[in-house]
Amino acid sequence: MSRPTAVSFVRAMLLAAPISVTAADGSGLAGSEWKPLRISGWEVPEASSVFVQFRGQGRLEGFTGCNRLFGEYEASDGRLSVGPVVATRKVCDDDHVQQVETALLAALDSARRYHRERIWLVVFDSVGQPILEMRQTDWD
């Protein structure tokens, strides 16, 4: 599926999502890995190596394109709480990579609800605005 189609699908899913956002297929997030497509309204480059993993026992791990991130999360009935999230402190030479990192960490910190539709995940802030749109990258 081409990138514009994937982003368009996620946007369409957002429009069709009910106000009360829940995991549509009943699946939790534990054991899944996701590639951010949009963070706070702007697209993440397809070539980006950024990812987020929701591991078992409430552990969150990922890569911002420059630094590793670690934290904790709780996900239940469409509610999502993340944090605190910490990252390694490598200096990023590329300003764009640094912007992605800053935006991703802020979005994770602001996460309050989620909607999962098979391989698509949308994370919302406390007022219901979509702040993170992702595609699942592990297929098990």
Secondary structure, 3 states (H helix, E strand, C coil): CCHHHHHHHHHHHHHHCCCCCCCCCCCCCCCEEEEEEEECCEECCCCCCCEEEECHHHEEEEECCCCEEEEEEEEECCEEEEEEEEECCCCCCCHHHHHHHHHHHHHHHHCCEEEEECCEEEEECCCCCEEEEEEECCCC
